[in-house]
Amino acid sequence: MRTRDRRRSGSNFARPDIRCWLCAALVAAFGAQAAFAQQPPVAFVDAAAVVPGLVIDMRYAGSHNFVGRPIDGYQKPRCLLTRAAADALAAAARELAPRGLVFKVFDCYRPVRAVADFVRWAHNLADVAGKAEFYPDIDKRLLFREGYIASRSGHSRGSTIDLTLAETEGRELDMGTAFDFFSPRSWTSDKSISRQASANRAVLATSMRGHGFQSYAKEWWHFTLAREPFPATYFDFPVR
């Protein structure tokens, strides 16, 4: 009886099952096409056109980074963000302006191909050209395990920003470490930095959290919009 029931069930429902499978496949294909498109979706904007006083120092578009060369996917030094993230950052910038402070960004949207470039670099243990400046106290083999490099980045979702505070003429505030310094000294909980650096980090974190961003415990410069519009989509269009 059970065998016959299974066959009858399969005969009666084969076509709907196939149709559902095809629908799912089409949805997945459409999503992949959108994520790997070569042009930014309309939900992305150039943050420099939205955020007042924004200073741009896109490190991965140049050679001053832990890899020591421009990273795949960065064709121009532009800070691209989702409109939601850019608007939230703009609100924070307007709040800081009366104090003579502006934001300086090091990285914004990051293509998936750039993350893959980081992974390839991390597996090349012979390439340690940037060790003295960016990770002097950690073995390169441990960068993945310690959470400084990952095979997937929230930056690729378009609502994560690496940034610091600067005075209106562009001089960065002391944060205790430089951007992308892979060390416990860059952790938000670190107590070894000076009082002034600690106070500056607090101003940055308070400003960002007050406008909907969440911090990352191992990087004082890293913030993600809590209510990001693409929480599960990783884009790969180039920055240009």
Secondary structure as UniProt FT lines:
FT   HELIX           2..35
FT   TURN            42..43
FT   STRAND          44..46
FT   HELIX           47..49
FT   TURN            52..53
FT   STRAND          55..56
FT   HELIX           59..61
FT   TURN            72..73
FT   STRAND          80..82
FT   HELIX           83..96
FT   HELIX           97..99
FT   STRAND          101..107
FT   HELIX           112..123
FT   TURN            125..126
FT   TURN            129..130
FT   HELIX           131..134
FT   TURN            136..137
FT   HELIX           140..142
FT   TURN            143..147
FT   HELIX           154..157
FT   STRAND          160..167
FT   TURN            168..169
FT   TURN            179..180
FT   HELIX           184..186
FT   TURN            188..189
FT   HELIX           195..209
FT   TURN            210..212
FT   STRAND          213..216
FT   TURN            217..218
FT   STRAND          219..225
FT   TURN            226..227
FT   TURN            231..232
//
